[in-house]
Amino acid sequence: MLGLLRVLILAPLFRVAFRPTVIGRRNVPRRGPVIIASNHLSFIDSVVLTLLAPRRVAFLAKSEYFTGRGLKGWISRTFFTAVGAIPVDRGAIQAARDSLKRGQQTLEAGHAFAIYPEGTRSRDGRLYKGRTGVGWLATATGAPIVPVALAGTENLQPVGKRWLRRAKVTVKFGNPIWLQDIELPQAQAQVRRALTDAVMGKIHGLSGQELADSYNVPPNKDAIEG
């Protein structure tokens, strides 16, 4: 029922209200596990991805969205469940590891899972160095990776704003990256790094963002890194 809410109401409503440009939807495999690896500009990115992708895309969201009481809590819980959010506790290194495990379980169940290799939102619009969680997920599950470039979502919901604004949003889905199609080193840790760098290269090619030769540092210690 909640899946139909996304397909029949939320996704069409978003398209009509904001008229986003979507490129390459056919690049997303319709069945089987797939990792959606995207740049990260806004809190709303995960919702945009799952509403505009050709299939339901699961993503991690803080558990507080699922535990509220009353009508407001019910609306929040229903909405985030409908768009594919998976509740996860924030904070601590163990929480980050648990997040990757939840992603692995989602992929092994044959679903699509979104991850942001930068780890946290880019506040200056640059594309930061990718963390190797995406490489770990790909090697652990064998799932292909679809690189994605988002543009304009930082204007759709600027930092610190609760409500959406009218903004031009573009989503580009790149060609899937299959492990067997990439020449990778033998050492496992090097494989994750090389694969992550390859994914970030594809995202950069799609987005055209200025590169930052460093990791992005989250604004607080409670952020979950991908």
Contacts in CASP RR format, 6 or more apart in sequence:
PFRMAT RR
TARGET T0000
AUTHOR 0000-0000-0000
METHOD contacts of the structure
MODEL  1
MLGLLRVLILAPLFRVAFRPTVIGRRNVPRRGPVIIASNHLSFIDSVVLT
LLAPRRVAFLAKSEYFTGRGLKGWISRTFFTAVGAIPVDRGAIQAARDSL
KRGQQTLEAGHAFAIYPEGTRSRDGRLYKGRTGVGWLATATGAPIVPVAL
AGTENLQPVGKRWLRRAKVTVKFGNPIWLQDIELPQAQAQVRRALTDAVM
GKIHGLSGQELADSYNVPPNKDAIEG
2 78 0 8 1.000
2 81 0 8 1.000
2 82 0 8 1.000
3 56 0 8 1.000
3 82 0 8 1.000
5 78 0 8 1.000
5 82 0 8 1.000
6 50 0 8 1.000
6 51 0 8 1.000
6 56 0 8 1.000
6 82 0 8 1.000
6 83 0 8 1.000
6 84 0 8 1.000
10 51 0 8 1.000
10 79 0 8 1.000
10 82 0 8 1.000
10 83 0 8 1.000
11 51 0 8 1.000
11 52 0 8 1.000
14 20 0 8 1.000
14 48 0 8 1.000
14 51 0 8 1.000
14 52 0 8 1.000
15 51 0 8 1.000
15 52 0 8 1.000
18 156 0 8 1.000
18 164 0 8 1.000
18 166 0 8 1.000
18 167 0 8 1.000
18 169 0 8 1.000
20 48 0 8 1.000
20 52 0 8 1.000
20 169 0 8 1.000
20 170 0 8 1.000
20 171 0 8 1.000
21 168 0 8 1.000
21 169 0 8 1.000
21 170 0 8 1.000
21 171 0 8 1.000
22 52 0 8 1.000
22 170 0 8 1.000
22 171 0 8 1.000
22 173 0 8 1.000
23 170 0 8 1.000
23 171 0 8 1.000
23 172 0 8 1.000
23 173 0 8 1.000
24 172 0 8 1.000
24 173 0 8 1.000
24 174 0 8 1.000
25 52 0 8 1.000
25 53 0 8 1.000
25 54 0 8 1.000
25 173 0 8 1.000
26 54 0 8 1.000
27 146 0 8 1.000
27 173 0 8 1.000
27 174 0 8 1.000
27 175 0 8 1.000
27 176 0 8 1.000
28 34 0 8 1.000
28 36 0 8 1.000
28 53 0 8 1.000
28 54 0 8 1.000
28 55 0 8 1.000
28 112 0 8 1.000
28 146 0 8 1.000
28 173 0 8 1.000
28 176 0 8 1.000
29 144 0 8 1.000
29 146 0 8 1.000
29 176 0 8 1.000
30 54 0 8 1.000
30 55 0 8 1.000
31 110 0 8 1.000
32 110 0 8 1.000
32 111 0 8 1.000
32 112 0 8 1.000
32 143 0 8 1.000
33 106 0 8 1.000
33 107 0 8 1.000
33 108 0 8 1.000
33 109 0 8 1.000
33 110 0 8 1.000
33 111 0 8 1.000
33 112 0 8 1.000
33 113 0 8 1.000
33 141 0 8 1.000
33 142 0 8 1.000
33 143 0 8 1.000
33 144 0 8 1.000
34 107 0 8 1.000
34 112 0 8 1.000
34 113 0 8 1.000
34 143 0 8 1.000
34 144 0 8 1.000
34 145 0 8 1.000
34 146 0 8 1.000
34 176 0 8 1.000
35 107 0 8 1.000
35 112 0 8 1.000
35 113 0 8 1.000
35 114 0 8 1.000
35 115 0 8 1.000
35 134 0 8 1.000
35 137 0 8 1.000
35 138 0 8 1.000
35 141 0 8 1.000
35 143 0 8 1.000
35 144 0 8 1.000
35 145 0 8 1.000
35 146 0 8 1.000
36 49 0 8 1.000
36 53 0 8 1.000
36 57 0 8 1.000
36 112 0 8 1.000
36 113 0 8 1.000
36 114 0 8 1.000
36 115 0 8 1.000
36 146 0 8 1.000
36 148 0 8 1.000
37 114 0 8 1.000
37 115 0 8 1.000
37 116 0 8 1.000
37 117 0 8 1.000
37 134 0 8 1.000
37 145 0 8 1.000
37 146 0 8 1.000
37 147 0 8 1.000
37 148 0 8 1.000
37 199 0 8 1.000
37 203 0 8 1.000
38 45 0 8 1.000
38 49 0 8 1.000
38 114 0 8 1.000
38 115 0 8 1.000
38 116 0 8 1.000
38 147 0 8 1.000
38 148 0 8 1.000
38 149 0 8 1.000
38 150 0 8 1.000
38 203 0 8 1.000
39 116 0 8 1.000
39 118 0 8 1.000
39 122 0 8 1.000
39 127 0 8 1.000
39 148 0 8 1.000
39 149 0 8 1.000
39 150 0 8 1.000
39 203 0 8 1.000
39 207 0 8 1.000
39 209 0 8 1.000
40 116 0 8 1.000
40 118 0 8 1.000
40 119 0 8 1.000
40 120 0 8 1.000
40 121 0 8 1.000
40 122 0 8 1.000
40 150 0 8 1.000
41 121 0 8 1.000
41 122 0 8 1.000
41 125 0 8 1.000
41 150 0 8 1.000
41 151 0 8 1.000
41 152 0 8 1.000
41 153 0 8 1.000
41 154 0 8 1.000
42 121 0 8 1.000
42 150 0 8 1.000
42 152 0 8 1.000
42 153 0 8 1.000
42 154 0 8 1.000
42 156 0 8 1.000
42 157 0 8 1.000
42 158 0 8 1.000
42 159 0 8 1.000
43 121 0 8 1.000
43 157 0 8 1.000
43 159 0 8 1.000
44 153 0 8 1.000
44 156 0 8 1.000
44 157 0 8 1.000
44 164 0 8 1.000
45 116 0 8 1.000
45 121 0 8 1.000
45 150 0 8 1.000
45 153 0 8 1.000
46 57 0 8 1.000
46 59 0 8 1.000
46 61 0 8 1.000
46 83 0 8 1.000
46 85 0 8 1.000
46 114 0 8 1.000
47 83 0 8 1.000
48 150 0 8 1.000
48 153 0 8 1.000
48 156 0 8 1.000
48 169 0 8 1.000
48 171 0 8 1.000
49 57 0 8 1.000
49 59 0 8 1.000
49 114 0 8 1.000
49 148 0 8 1.000
49 150 0 8 1.000
49 171 0 8 1.000
50 56 0 8 1.000
50 57 0 8 1.000
50 58 0 8 1.000
50 59 0 8 1.000
50 83 0 8 1.000
50 84 0 8 1.000
50 114 0 8 1.000
51 83 0 8 1.000
52 171 0 8 1.000
53 112 0 8 1.000
53 173 0 8 1.000
55 112 0 8 1.000
56 84 0 8 1.000
56 111 0 8 1.000
56 112 0 8 1.000
57 84 0 8 1.000
57 112 0 8 1.000
57 113 0 8 1.000
57 114 0 8 1.000
58 84 0 8 1.000
58 85 0 8 1.000
58 86 0 8 1.000
58 103 0 8 1.000
58 106 0 8 1.000
58 111 0 8 1.000
58 112 0 8 1.000
58 113 0 8 1.000
58 114 0 8 1.000
59 84 0 8 1.000
59 85 0 8 1.000
59 86 0 8 1.000
59 113 0 8 1.000
59 114 0 8 1.000
59 115 0 8 1.000
60 85 0 8 1.000
60 86 0 8 1.000
60 88 0 8 1.000
60 99 0 8 1.000
60 102 0 8 1.000
60 103 0 8 1.000
60 224 0 8 1.000
61 80 0 8 1.000
61 85 0 8 1.000
61 86 0 8 1.000
61 87 0 8 1.000
61 88 0 8 1.000
62 87 0 8 1.000
62 88 0 8 1.000
62 89 0 8 1.000
62 90 0 8 1.000
63 87 0 8 1.000
63 88 0 8 1.000
63 89 0 8 1.000
63 90 0 8 1.000
65 76 0 8 1.000
65 77 0 8 1.000
65 80 0 8 1.000
65 85 0 8 1.000
65 87 0 8 1.000
66 76 0 8 1.000
66 77 0 8 1.000
66 80 0 8 1.000
66 81 0 8 1.000
66 85 0 8 1.000
66 87 0 8 1.000
67 73 0 8 1.000
67 77 0 8 1.000
68 76 0 8 1.000
68 77 0 8 1.000
80 87 0 8 1.000
86 102 0 8 1.000
86 103 0 8 1.000
86 106 0 8 1.000
88 95 0 8 1.000
88 98 0 8 1.000
88 99 0 8 1.000
88 102 0 8 1.000
88 224 0 8 1.000
89 95 0 8 1.000
89 98 0 8 1.000
90 222 0 8 1.000
90 223 0 8 1.000
90 224 0 8 1.000
91 221 0 8 1.000
91 222 0 8 1.000
91 223 0 8 1.000
91 224 0 8 1.000
95 224 0 8 1.000
96 224 0 8 1.000
96 225 0 8 1.000
96 226 0 8 1.000
99 224 0 8 1.000
99 226 0 8 1.000
100 133 0 8 1.000
100 136 0 8 1.000
100 137 0 8 1.000
100 226 0 8 1.000
103 113 0 8 1.000
103 115 0 8 1.000
103 137 0 8 1.000
104 137 0 8 1.000
104 140 0 8 1.000
104 141 0 8 1.000
106 113 0 8 1.000
107 113 0 8 1.000
107 137 0 8 1.000
107 141 0 8 1.000
107 143 0 8 1.000
108 141 0 8 1.000
113 137 0 8 1.000
113 143 0 8 1.000
115 133 0 8 1.000
115 134 0 8 1.000
115 137 0 8 1.000
115 226 0 8 1.000
116 226 0 8 1.000
117 130 0 8 1.000
117 131 0 8 1.000
117 133 0 8 1.000
117 134 0 8 1.000
117 196 0 8 1.000
117 199 0 8 1.000
117 200 0 8 1.000
117 203 0 8 1.000
117 226 0 8 1.000
118 127 0 8 1.000
118 128 0 8 1.000
118 129 0 8 1.000
118 130 0 8 1.000
118 131 0 8 1.000
118 215 0 8 1.000
118 216 0 8 1.000
119 128 0 8 1.000
119 130 0 8 1.000
119 131 0 8 1.000
119 216 0 8 1.000
119 218 0 8 1.000
119 223 0 8 1.000
119 224 0 8 1.000
119 225 0 8 1.000
119 226 0 8 1.000
120 216 0 8 1.000
120 217 0 8 1.000
120 218 0 8 1.000
120 219 0 8 1.000
120 223 0 8 1.000
120 225 0 8 1.000
121 159 0 8 1.000
121 216 0 8 1.000
122 128 0 8 1.000
122 209 0 8 1.000
122 212 0 8 1.000
122 216 0 8 1.000
123 159 0 8 1.000
123 219 0 8 1.000
124 212 0 8 1.000
125 154 0 8 1.000
125 209 0 8 1.000
125 210 0 8 1.000
126 209 0 8 1.000
126 210 0 8 1.000
126 211 0 8 1.000
126 212 0 8 1.000
127 200 0 8 1.000
127 203 0 8 1.000
127 204 0 8 1.000
127 207 0 8 1.000
127 208 0 8 1.000
127 209 0 8 1.000
127 210 0 8 1.000
127 211 0 8 1.000
127 212 0 8 1.000
128 212 0 8 1.000
128 214 0 8 1.000
128 215 0 8 1.000
128 216 0 8 1.000
129 200 0 8 1.000
129 212 0 8 1.000
129 213 0 8 1.000
129 214 0 8 1.000
129 215 0 8 1.000
129 216 0 8 1.000
130 196 0 8 1.000
130 197 0 8 1.000
130 199 0 8 1.000
130 200 0 8 1.000
130 215 0 8 1.000
131 196 0 8 1.000
131 215 0 8 1.000
131 225 0 8 1.000
131 226 0 8 1.000
132 192 0 8 1.000
132 193 0 8 1.000
132 195 0 8 1.000
132 196 0 8 1.000
133 192 0 8 1.000
133 196 0 8 1.000
133 226 0 8 1.000
134 145 0 8 1.000
134 195 0 8 1.000
134 196 0 8 1.000
134 199 0 8 1.000
134 226 0 8 1.000
135 145 0 8 1.000
135 191 0 8 1.000
135 192 0 8 1.000
135 195 0 8 1.000
135 196 0 8 1.000
135 199 0 8 1.000
136 192 0 8 1.000
137 143 0 8 1.000
138 144 0 8 1.000
138 145 0 8 1.000
138 179 0 8 1.000
138 195 0 8 1.000
139 179 0 8 1.000
139 188 0 8 1.000
139 191 0 8 1.000
139 192 0 8 1.000
139 195 0 8 1.000
142 179 0 8 1.000
144 176 0 8 1.000
144 177 0 8 1.000
144 178 0 8 1.000
144 179 0 8 1.000
145 176 0 8 1.000
145 177 0 8 1.000
145 195 0 8 1.000
145 199 0 8 1.000
146 173 0 8 1.000
146 174 0 8 1.000
146 175 0 8 1.000
146 176 0 8 1.000
146 177 0 8 1.000
147 173 0 8 1.000
147 174 0 8 1.000
147 175 0 8 1.000
147 177 0 8 1.000
147 199 0 8 1.000
147 201 0 8 1.000
147 202 0 8 1.000
147 203 0 8 1.000
147 206 0 8 1.000
148 171 0 8 1.000
148 172 0 8 1.000
148 173 0 8 1.000
148 174 0 8 1.000
148 203 0 8 1.000
148 206 0 8 1.000
149 170 0 8 1.000
149 171 0 8 1.000
149 172 0 8 1.000
149 174 0 8 1.000
149 203 0 8 1.000
149 205 0 8 1.000
149 206 0 8 1.000
149 207 0 8 1.000
149 208 0 8 1.000
149 209 0 8 1.000
150 169 0 8 1.000
150 170 0 8 1.000
150 171 0 8 1.000
150 207 0 8 1.000
151 169 0 8 1.000
151 170 0 8 1.000
151 171 0 8 1.000
151 172 0 8 1.000
151 207 0 8 1.000
152 167 0 8 1.000
152 168 0 8 1.000
152 169 0 8 1.000
152 170 0 8 1.000
153 167 0 8 1.000
153 169 0 8 1.000
155 165 0 8 1.000
155 167 0 8 1.000
155 168 0 8 1.000
156 164 0 8 1.000
156 165 0 8 1.000
156 167 0 8 1.000
156 169 0 8 1.000
157 163 0 8 1.000
157 164 0 8 1.000
157 165 0 8 1.000
158 165 0 8 1.000
172 206 0 8 1.000
172 207 0 8 1.000
174 202 0 8 1.000
174 206 0 8 1.000
175 202 0 8 1.000
177 195 0 8 1.000
177 198 0 8 1.000
177 199 0 8 1.000
177 202 0 8 1.000
179 195 0 8 1.000
182 194 0 8 1.000
182 195 0 8 1.000
182 198 0 8 1.000
184 190 0 8 1.000
184 191 0 8 1.000
184 194 0 8 1.000
184 195 0 8 1.000
185 191 0 8 1.000
185 194 0 8 1.000
204 211 0 8 1.000
218 225 0 8 1.000
END
